[in-house]
């Protein structure tokens, strides 16, 4: 394993999810929650296990999958009581899934559902279907993405809020009397 730098590297701003290994890694709710938890700062296996209320071995296994897929890396190591403690970090602050796959999307929604269930504050969850032209749908998507990107964050002492944005075209129903 290569030697780690003496300081944690700054995460990339955006990582596009495109490889089969990345899609497979995203197809489990705990791995999604690990990525959520690593969204702010590096953490150890013990810290993540306590935060997510699961076993350290479980966290270690899923971190290995995420690391192999290139979604997390060891940001720093520290010597503690005769051993080495590793701090894991997401490779990028934001991940874009250009062509979502069903398993990864289902895992992401499952992880978001678990996070919503654990939220100590009021949550907002809305599903709405709109009739939009392709141009208007593109404009709405770009506007919402820009709003998310341009939202200035408060100090790191403030609570973290999760956001999942999806804009998709509904599949068409078959015409009456037509075949499915």
N, C-alpha and C positions, 0 to 999 in steps of 0.2 A: 504494500500500500504506500503511495507517495506521501512524503512528509507534508503536513498541513502548514499553511502560512501562519505567522505569529498573530494575525488579527483576522476576524471573520470577513470573508469577501462580501462585498455589497451584492445583493441579489440582482439579477437582471430585472428589467422592468416587465417584460412580457416573454412568455415561452409558449410557442405554438405546439399543441399536442397533435402528433401525426403518426408516430410509429406504433406498430402492433404491441410492443412491450409497454408503451405508455398507456394505450387503451386498456390493456389487460390489468395494469397496475391501478387504473382508476375504477375498475369494475368491482370494488369492494368498499362498503360504507366506512369501515374503520380506516382504510387508507385515505379516504376523502377527509375524514375527521382529523387524521394526523396532518394532512396538508393544511386544513383550516387552522389547527393549533400552532403550526409552524409559520403562520402567516405574519407574525409580528417580530419574533426574535428566535434565535436558536434555543433548543432545549435538549435535555438528556432523555434517555429511555425512561429513567425513573420519574422524571418530571412529567413526561407525557403519559406514562401509565397512571400516575396519580390524578392528573387532570382529566383523563378519559375514563377513569375508573375501570381499568382492565389490567391484566397481568403483564409484567415486564417482558416475558417471553413472547407474548402475543404482539406487543409493540415492536420488539426487536425483529420478529419475522416480517411484519408488514413494512417496517422501515427498510429492510433489506430489499424487498420487492420494489419499493419506491426509488431506492438508490440505484438499483440495477437499471431501472427505466429512465434514470437521469432526471428525476423530479425532485430529489433531495440530495444533499451531500453533507459530509462532515465539515462543519464550518470552523471548528476549533477542537483541540483536545487539551485536557488538563490532567496533571498527575494528582491522584487522590489516594491516600492510604495504600500505597504500594500498587495501585492500578492506574489505568488510564480511563478517564471519563470523556466520552465523545458528545459534542453538541451538534445536533443535526439542524439543518436549515433548508428551507425551500430554495430551489435554484432561481425561481422568479417570483416576484410579488404577485403577478397576475398570470393566469393560464387561459389561453384561448383554444377552444376546441372547434376547429374549423369545420370538421365533418363528424358530428357526434355519432357514437355507436350506442345502441340500445342498452347494453350491459353497463357501460360507464355512466350513461345518463341516469339509469335506474339507481345505481349506487350513489350518484351525486344527490339525487332527490331523497334517497333514504338517509344519507348523512345530514342533509339539510333538515329533514324531519326530526332527526335526533337532536340537532342543535336547537331547533325551534322549541322542542319539548323541554329542553334544559334552560331556556332563556329566562333570566330573572326579571326581564322587563316586557312590556307590551310588544307583541310582534305584529307585523303587517304581512298578510298573505292574500294576494288577489289573483284570480284567474278571470280573464275577460277575453272574449272573442270579438273581433272587429272586422267589418268588411272594409278592406283597404286596397287601393290600387298598388301594383308593385312599386311604383315611385313613392307613394305615400308611406308604404311599409318600410322602404329603405330609409326614407327621411326620419321616420319615427325611431328606427333602430340606431341610426347615426346620432340622433339627438339624445337618446337615453344613454348610449355609450359615452358620448361627450360629457353629459351631466355627471356620470359616474366618475369618469377620468378627471374632470375638473374640480370635483368636490375636494376642498382643502381639508386636510385632517387636522384634528385638534392634537393636543399634547398626548404622549404615550401613556399618561396616567389616566386618560379617559377610557371608558369602556369601548371594546371592539364590537362593531356591528357587522354582521354578514349580509351580503347581498348576492342574489342569484338573478341574473337577467337572461331571459330567453325570449326571442321573437321568432316565430316559426309560422309557416303557412299550413293551415289545416288541410289534411288529406280530403280530397273531394269524395262525396258519396256517389255511388254508381247511379246512373239515370234509372228511373222507374222502368221495370221491364227489361233492363239491360243485365248483362252477366257481371258478377263481382270480380 
